[in-house]
């Protein structure tokens, strides 16, 4: 497995963890810093996942 391919997979795993935690926090529906951070994490995941998928496609054997 090449390094870019491993990085793409690791990026998807980290994104899934961040998305899971962000959605869990947003479902609590409480105002404050944690809610604002969760909204930012959802936006970051939406930008990072397509990049990881692009890396997986570009470097797939």
N, C-alpha and C positions, 0 to 999 in steps of 0.2 A: 504494500500500500504506500503510495507516495505521500509526501508531506502535505501538499495542497488538498488532496482527497481526505486525509485524516483531519485537517483543519476544517474543511467543509462539514464533515460529519459532527465534529465536536461543536462547531458553531450552531448546528441544528439542535443538538442536545441541550446546549446552554440556553438557546432561545426557547425551547419547549419548557424548560424549568422556569425561566423568567415569565413566560406567558401564563403558565399554570398558577404561579404565585400572584401575578397581577390580577388575573381573573378572580381568584379567590378573595383577594382584598377588595376588588370592585363589587363583589356580591355582598360584602358586609354593609355597603352603602352608608359609611360613616365619613363625615367631613374631616379634613385634616391633611397632614403631610403625607401620610401613607397612601391616601387616595390619589393625591396629585402625582406622587412617584409612580403609582400603578398605571395611571394614564400615560405617563411618559414612557414607561416600559413597554406598554402595548404598541405605542408608536415606534419605538426603537426596534421591536421585534418585526413589525411590518416592513421596516426598511432593511433589516439584516437578513431575514429568511430568503428573499429572492437572490441576494448576493451569494449566500451559501449554496443555493440550488444551482446558480450559474457556475460556481466553482466545481460542484460535483459533475455537472454536464461537461464542462470544459476539460477536466482532468480524468474523466472516467476512462478506464482501459479499453 
